[in-house]
Amino acid sequence: MEKIATRDAYGQALVKLGHLHENVVVLDADLSKSTKTSEFGTTFPHRFFNMGIAEQNMMGTAAGLAAMGKVVFASSFAVFATGRAWEQVRNSIAYAGLNVKIAASHAGITVGEDGGSHQSVEDIALMRAIPGMKVLVPADAVATEKLVMAAYREPGPVYLRLGRPAVPVIYGPGWDMSIGQGIEIRQGKDATIIACGIMVYHALEAAKILAGAGLEVSVVDMFTVKPLDEDMICRKARETGALVTAEEHSIIGGLGGAVCEVVSGCCPVPVVRVGIQDLFGQSGTPDELMEYYGLTAKHLVEAVEKAVRLKKKT
């Protein structure tokens, strides 16, 4: 299966977007070779600005450019774009409803050897809490390009979460993706895995393993964590009676918590959350860390089996 990093797909999508729309402006916090905005800077030097290692200033500048009619993509590592600059994102961008798209790479623990200081496991929670902020987490390169285009069309602030390592390409070019809608990419009757980002691939692998054991599991790619596809979540809760959520993020404040908030109001069913358990990341290879923090297909299989057992008790 072909593998492409979502940050690479982001860089390529930006160039396409730049050719289509002259009002697109890109800012970067001196990380353009890593965030992959450098190609946009080479192609459109008059619309690219290296703001230095100064995310707070970058967000303020992005707000100013957006107020003058530009559609701004501001890029840095996720831990800095959402943590260091949170107050500027909240007050200068979101409070004013400005057209700034915060595209943050190196999210989650798959940053790998860079360690806990560079591994953002709280960024979805930080962005979810800001009123009016949309939160997008693409699963592969195809989804990344489609969501970059969707983010451009979406009025107001958007957070786009991207990863460092190459990940399997799941989608073909014919898939349609709209902000606010999840996609059911595998159907089953016994349980549903609702995943985002790189966990979508692991969810599909887990579903294959479970099928061999006689359990048919639905897999939903919830690439929009906010606004959440509540109709999809409630429908799958009613149809399968058991949910598992999967995210490369803390289980606190992320996709799992958001799903629990929804099902508690429409169809209370057992929900088993797979994610990082209130811990910081640490140094290791991406594969080592995914295994250590319980984020592989094997762990999702165990979570589904637990959810099904809980369903039978209710």
C-alpha positions in Angstrom: 0.0 0.0 0.0 1.4 3.4 -1.0 2.4 5.7 1.9 2.5 9.5 1.9 2.8 11.8 4.9 -0.2 14.2 5.3 2.2 17.1 5.7 3.6 16.3 2.2 0.1 16.2 0.9 -0.6 19.6 2.6 2.4 21.2 0.9 1.3 20.0 -2.5 -2.3 21.0 -1.9 -1.2 24.5 -1.0 0.5 25.0 -4.3 -2.6 23.9 -6.2 -4.7 26.2 -4.0 -2.3 29.1 -4.7 -2.7 28.6 -8.5 -6.5 28.7 -8.1 -6.9 31.6 -5.7 -4.7 34.7 -5.6 -6.0 35.7 -2.1 -4.2 32.7 -0.5 -1.3 33.7 1.8 0.9 31.3 3.7 2.8 32.0 6.9 5.3 29.7 8.6 7.3 29.8 11.9 10.7 29.0 10.4 9.8 25.3 9.8 8.8 25.4 6.2 11.0 22.4 5.2 9.3 20.3 7.9 5.7 21.6 7.5 6.2 21.4 3.7 5.1 25.0 3.0 8.5 25.7 1.3 7.2 24.7 -2.1 4.5 27.3 -1.9 7.1 29.9 -0.8 9.2 29.0 -3.9 6.2 29.1 -6.3 4.6 32.2 -4.8 7.4 34.2 -3.0 5.3 37.4 -2.8 2.5 35.5 -0.9 4.7 33.6 1.6 6.2 35.0 4.8 8.6 33.3 7.2 7.6 34.7 10.6 10.6 33.2 12.4 10.3 31.1 15.6 7.4 33.3 16.8 4.1 31.5 16.6 2.3 34.2 18.7 3.4 36.9 16.4 2.5 34.7 13.4 -1.1 34.3 14.6 -1.4 38.1 15.1 -0.1 38.7 11.6 -2.4 36.1 10.2 -5.3 37.9 11.8 -4.3 41.2 10.3 -3.9 39.7 6.8 -7.3 38.0 7.1 -8.9 41.2 8.2 -7.7 42.7 4.9 -9.4 40.0 2.9 -6.7 37.3 2.5 -7.3 33.6 3.3 -4.3 32.8 5.5 -2.8 29.4 6.1 -0.5 29.6 9.2 1.8 26.6 9.7 3.9 25.3 12.5 4.3 22.2 14.7 1.0 21.3 16.4 2.4 21.7 19.9 3.4 25.3 19.2 0.6 26.4 16.9 -2.0 25.4 19.5 -0.2 25.7 22.8 2.2 28.5 22.6 -0.1 30.7 20.5 -3.5 29.6 22.1 -4.4 33.1 23.4 -3.6 34.7 20.0 -5.6 32.1 18.2 -8.6 32.6 20.6 -8.7 36.3 20.8 -7.1 37.6 17.6 -8.4 35.0 15.2 -11.5 33.1 16.5 -13.1 35.8 18.5 -13.2 38.0 15.4 -14.2 35.0 13.2 -11.3 35.6 10.8 -10.5 33.5 7.8 -7.3 31.9 9.1 -6.6 28.2 8.6 -4.1 26.8 11.2 -2.4 23.9 9.6 -0.3 22.1 12.2 2.1 19.3 11.4 4.0 16.9 13.7 0.9 16.2 15.7 0.6 13.2 18.1 3.2 10.8 19.3 4.4 9.8 15.8 6.7 12.7 15.9 8.8 9.9 17.3 12.3 10.5 18.6 11.7 14.3 19.1 10.1 13.3 22.4 7.4 14.6 24.6 8.2 18.3 24.3 7.4 18.1 20.5 4.5 15.6 20.7 1.2 17.3 20.8 -1.4 15.0 22.5 -3.7 17.9 23.6 -4.1 20.0 20.5 -7.5 18.7 19.5 -8.8 19.5 23.0 -7.3 23.0 22.9 -8.9 23.8 19.5 -12.2 22.1 20.2 -12.8 24.4 23.2 -12.5 27.6 21.1 -16.0 28.8 20.0 -16.4 28.7 16.2 -13.2 26.7 15.5 -13.6 23.8 13.1 -11.2 20.9 13.8 -10.2 18.6 10.9 -8.0 15.4 11.2 -7.3 13.8 7.8 -6.5 10.1 7.6 -4.3 10.1 4.5 -3.0 12.2 1.6 -6.2 12.2 -0.4 -8.2 13.4 2.6 -5.6 16.0 3.3 -5.9 17.6 -0.1 -9.7 17.5 -0.1 -9.8 19.1 3.4 -7.3 21.8 2.5 -9.7 22.8 -0.3 -12.7 22.5 2.0 -10.9 24.7 4.6 -10.4 27.4 2.0 -14.1 27.4 1.2 -15.2 27.3 4.9 -15.7 30.8 6.3 -13.9 31.5 9.6 -11.1 29.7 11.5 -10.2 26.1 10.8 -7.7 23.8 12.5 -6.1 21.2 10.3 -4.1 18.4 12.1 -1.3 16.8 10.2 1.3 14.2 10.9 5.0 13.7 10.3 5.5 10.0 9.1 4.3 8.5 5.8 0.9 6.8 6.3 -1.0 4.4 4.0 -3.3 5.9 1.4 -6.8 4.7 2.1 -9.0 6.7 -0.3 -9.2 6.9 -4.0 -9.6 10.3 -5.7 -13.4 9.8 -6.2 -14.3 10.2 -2.5 -16.3 13.3 -1.5 -15.5 15.0 1.8 -17.5 17.8 3.4 -16.7 19.5 6.7 -19.1 18.2 9.4 -19.7 14.7 7.8 -18.2 11.4 8.8 -17.7 8.7 6.3 -18.6 5.0 7.0 -15.9 3.2 5.0 -16.7 -0.3 6.3 -20.1 -1.7 7.4 -20.8 -4.1 10.2 -23.5 -5.0 12.7 -21.7 -5.9 15.9 -19.9 -2.7 16.9 -18.5 0.5 15.4 -15.0 2.0 15.5 -15.1 5.8 15.1 -11.6 6.9 14.3 -9.7 10.0 13.1 -6.3 10.6 11.5 -3.8 7.7 11.3 -6.1 5.6 13.5 -8.5 5.1 10.6 -6.0 2.7 9.0 -5.5 0.8 12.2 -9.3 0.6 12.6 -9.6 -1.0 9.2 -6.9 -3.5 10.0 -8.7 -4.3 13.3 -12.0 -4.8 11.5 -10.3 -7.4 9.2 -8.9 -9.3 12.2 -12.3 -9.2 13.9 -14.1 -10.5 10.8 -12.0 -13.6 11.0 -13.3 -14.1 14.5 -16.9 -13.7 13.5 -17.4 -10.0 14.5 -18.6 -7.6 11.8 -17.5 -4.1 12.7 -18.3 -0.8 11.1 -15.5 1.7 10.7 -16.3 5.5 10.5 -13.7 8.0 9.5 -14.6 11.0 11.7 -12.3 13.5 9.9 -14.3 16.4 11.3 -13.9 16.3 15.0 -15.8 19.6 15.2 -18.5 20.2 14.2 -19.1 16.5 14.8 -21.4 14.4 12.6 -23.9 13.7 15.4 -26.4 12.0 13.2 -23.8 9.4 12.1 -22.8 8.7 15.7 -26.3 8.3 17.0 -27.2 6.1 14.0 -24.3 3.8 14.5 -25.0 3.6 18.2 -28.5 2.5 17.5 -27.5 0.0 14.8 -24.6 -1.7 16.5 -25.1 -1.0 20.2 -21.4 -0.6 21.0 -18.8 2.1 20.0 -15.0 2.2 20.1 -13.2 5.5 19.5 -9.7 5.7 18.2 -7.4 8.7 18.2 -3.6 9.5 18.4 -4.4 12.1 21.1 -5.3 12.2 24.8 -8.7 10.5 25.5 -9.4 13.7 27.5 -11.0 16.4 25.3 -10.5 14.7 22.0 -12.6 12.6 19.7 -13.6 10.0 22.3 -14.8 12.6 24.7 -16.8 14.3 22.0 -18.5 11.0 20.9 -19.4 10.3 24.6 -21.0 13.7 24.9 -23.2 12.9 21.8 -24.3 9.4 22.6 -25.1 10.2 26.2 -27.9 12.5 24.8 -29.3 10.4 22.0 -28.5 6.7 22.5 -26.5 5.7 25.6 -24.4 2.6 24.7 -21.0 1.3 25.8 -18.1 3.4 24.5 -14.5 2.2 24.8 -12.0 5.0 24.2 -8.6 4.1 22.6 -6.1 6.9 22.9 -3.4 8.2 25.2 -4.3 7.8 28.8 -3.5 11.2 30.5 0.3 10.8 29.8 2.9 12.8 28.0 4.7 11.2 25.1 8.3 10.1 25.1 11.1 9.4 22.7 11.0 6.3 20.5 10.3 5.3 17.0 6.7 5.8 15.8 6.0 2.1 15.8 7.5 1.6 19.3 5.3 4.5 20.7 2.1 3.3 19.0 2.7 -0.1 20.6 3.6 1.4 24.0 0.6 3.6 24.2 -1.8 1.0 22.9 -2.7 2.4 19.6 -2.3 -0.6 17.2 -4.9 -2.8 15.4 -4.3 -5.4 18.1 -5.3 -2.9 20.8 -8.4 -1.9 18.8 -9.4 -5.6 18.5 -9.3 -5.9 22.3 -11.3 -2.7 22.7 -14.0 -3.9 20.4 -14.2 -7.2 22.2 -14.6 -5.3 25.5 -17.3 -3.1 24.0 -19.3 -6.1 22.8 -19.0 -7.7 26.2 -20.3 -4.6 27.8 -23.2 -4.4 25.3 -24.3 -7.9 26.2 -24.4 -7.0 29.9 -26.8 -4.0 29.3 
